[in-house]
Amino acid sequence: MVNTEKSLELRHFRCVLAVAHSLHFARAAVELGISPPALTKQVQETESLLGTRLFQRSKRAVALTAAGELFVLEAARALAQLAQAQEVARRAGRGELGRLEIGYVASAAYAGVLQGQFARFRASHPGIHISAREYPMETLPDLLDQGRVDLAFVRPPLHYPEGIASVVMLRDRFVLAVHAGSPLARLEAVHASALAQQAFIVPEQEWGTVEVSRRGGFAAQVVSRPGSLVAVLTEVSLGVGCAIVPHSVMASVQLPGVLFRELAGPPIRSEIAAAFRRHEQAPAARAFIAQL
């Protein structure tokens, strides 16, 4: 009759497997570091809990029963799975396993910052799965604060909720994107004051446009805010207006009818930063932050 008041424990599995391995109670007891009577008691308790004999015993030999052979097979699998679960937990705790959700703005990919950081991290942490998705930049700080993404690649200046920190990954500069038919396209470098009468298409990070209008002493005539840089440059290619965009876009996005020109005077700085939770607890995210 099966004993339903108690259940099998790891010690039962280990004792049965030790005896099954050597088919000798005394040698199995030495292997486990317990006395032969204690081992015999554990095996008998296991058989009682299962309601069946696992071993045939005689004065000269110990042999597995049919039930014992099947039990040993499954018990070995169970202990192997337990060992794997323990190792997975330890590796996850060390930041070697897990998953990360990364949010980014497109210019982080155009500049190669995203790809460079991913390649380094995957090389050193192959057990961590990384998912990446482009988001509107103004949403990323809150998504990070809410735990919906683990890290965010953005373009400062940007307001962060309390508890969010960032580190600059790339320092860039802004340039002018104009339609190929614009008189401005004939200039090698364009002064801010020459843009006073231009229509502006403004990307997500409007700092470049704000600084150009400040230097030129005019209020920018904003005709469109389409969002992504590709959408901004598409409108430039259609002759809707000009745009102040990061220099890194020049090498990554080429559209018919769009030319890029330097802005005269001191460079207007543009940056790409990685934002993260200041008191991050997840080991995988902490490992990525340490790399940054």
N, C-alpha and C positions, 0 to 999 in steps of 0.2 A: 504493500500500500504506500502511495506517495505521501510524504510528510509535507503538508501544506502550510504549516506554521512558520517554517523557515525557508529561505531560498539560498541557492548556490552563491558563493562568494568567490572572489579571485583566488583565495587560498585553496579552495577545492579544485579549481581548474589546474593550478600549478602543481598540486600534489599528484593528481591523476596523470598529468602529462609527464612528470618526472618518473613515475613508476612505469608508464607505458614506454618511455624512452629506453630505460635500462632493463625493464622486466625483472627488477630485483629491488626489494623494499629497502634493504640495508644500504645499497649503493645510492638509491634515490634519496634516502634520508640524509646521507653525507652531502650530496649535491645541494640539497635544500637547507642544510645547516640545522636540522632538527633531529630528534631521536627517532629510531624506528617505530617505537610504540605510538609516538605522536603522529607519525605519518600514517600508520595503519588506522588510527582513529579518524584521521581526516578522510581517508579513502572510504572507510566504512560509512562515515557520515554522508559523503557524497552519494554513495549507492543507496542509502536510506532515503535521502531527499529525492532521488530519481525513481526509486521503487524498482530498481533492477541491478543485477550484478554487472560490474564492469570488468572484473578480473576473475579468472579461474586460478585458484591457489592450490598448490600441493607442497609437500615437503621439499621437492626437488625443483619445482619450476613455477613461474608465474606467466600466465598467458591472458591476452585480451579476449573477452567474449565478443560476439557479433555486435552487441549493443555498445561494448567498450570501444571497438574499432571506429564505429560511427561517431561516438561521443568525442573521442580523441581528435578526430579530423575537424569537427566543428569547434572544439575547444581551442585548438591551435589557431584556427582562423579568428576566433573571438579575441584571443590574446594579441595576435598580430594587429588586428584592427584597433585594439586598445592602445598598443604601442604607437601606431600611426597617429591616432587621435591626440596622444600626449605630445608627440613630436610636432604635429601641426600647431597645437596650442602654444608650445614653446617658441616655435619659429614665428608665429603671428605676434607673440608678445615681444619678440626681438625686432619686429618690423620687417621680417623676411617674407611674410605671406600676407595676403589681404587684397583689397581693391581700393582704388582711388577714383574719385570723380573730379575731373578738372574742367573748369570753365575758362573760356578765353575769348578775347577779341581778335578779329581776323588779322590785325596788323602784327600781333605776336607771332603768328604763323608766317606772314610775309617776311618778317625780319629774321626768321630762323631760330628765334629764342625758344619757342615751344618745342621744335624738333630737337634742338640741342639738349635741352633739359630732359626730354623723354628718353633720348638715346643713352645718356649717361645713367639715368635711373634704372632703365631696363637692364643695362649691362651689370649693374651692381645688385639689383633686386629682381631677378628674373621670375620670382614666385609671386610678384604683386601684379595684379591685372589693373591696367589704367584705361579708363574711358575718358574721352575728351569731347566737349561740345561747345560750339560757339553760342554766345549769349549777347544780347544787348548790353553794352557796358554798364549802363546805369543800374542794371538789375544784379550785377555780380556781387557787390558788397553785401547786400541783404541775403542773397543765396548762400554766401559763405557764412554769414552770421547765423543763419537758420540751420546750417549743417547740410544743406542740399548739395553743395559742392565742397570739396576738401581744400582746393587751392584755386586761385583765379589769376590769370594773366591779363593785366589791364594797362591802360595808359593814364598815368597821373597828369594833372592833378585830379583827384577824385576823393569825395568824402567817404570815410569809412566809419562804420558803427564802432562804438567802444569795444575794445577787445580784439580788433582786427589790426594787424600790422602788415608792413610790406617792405620789400627790398627791391632796389632798382637793378634790373638785369641788363638793360641796354640804354645807352644815351645816344639819341638820334637828333635830327634837326628837321624842321618843316621846310617844305618847298611849295612852289605854286604849280598847280595843274591848270592848264588853259587849253581851249580849243585851238587846233592847228591853224584855223583861219583868223584868230584874234591878232590884232596888232602887237599885243604883248608877246606873242610867240616869236617875234623877230628880235627880241632883246635877249641878251645872255643872262642878265640879272635884272630883277624888277624891284624898284623902290616901292616901299609901302604906300607912299603918297600917290603913285601912279594907279593905285587900285581903288581910289575914292569913288569912282563912278561905276565900278563893276558890280555885277550881281554875284552873290556868293552862295555856293552850295556847301552846307556845313556838315561835316562828319560827326560821329558820336563825340569825339574829343574836340571841342571847339576852341581850345586854348590857343591854337595857332591863329585862328581867325580873329579872336579877341585881341591878341598881341599885335597882329598886323594893323588892325584898325586903330589901335592905340598909337602905334608908331606913326601911322599916316595921318592922325588927327581927324578921323572921320568915324561915323557910325556905319558899320557894315550893312549893306542892303541884302539881307538874307531872303532868298527866294525859295529855298528848299532845304529840308533836313531828311534825306532819304534813309539814313541809318548807316549801313555798311559802306566800307570804302569802295567796294566794287560798284555799288549803287551810286555813290557820289561820282566816281569817275565815268560811269555810264552817262550820267546827266551832263557832265562836262563834254563828253564826246558828242552829245546831241546839241551842244551850243546853248545850254540853259544858263551857264555861268561859269565862273572859275571856282577853284577850291584850294584851300591850304591843307596839305596832306603830309604825312611823314615821308622823309627821304627814302626809307626802306621800301616803300611801295613802288618806287621807280623801277627797281630791278625785278619786281615780282609781278606787277600788273601792267600789261601793255594793251591799250585799247586803240582801235583806229580813231584818228582825229584828236587824240590827247597828247599834248607835249608837256614836259616838266621843265620849269625854270627855277634857278636859284633866286632866293630873296636877298636883295642887297642889304648891306649893313651887318651888324653882329648877328650870328645865328640865333634863331628862335629855337630853343631846346625842346626836344621831344623825348619822352622816356617810355620804356616798357618796364613794368614792375610785376612782381609776383606777390599776391596778397594771401594771407593765411591767418588762422586763429592764433592769437598770441599765446594762449594756454592750451594748445592742442594736446589731447590725450591719446588719440589713436596712433599706435606704433607706426603704421605704414605712412601716415601723413607726417608724423614727426621725422621719419627718415628722409622724406622728400624735402621737408623744410631744412633739415640739416645740410642737405646737398646745396640748397639755394644759398 
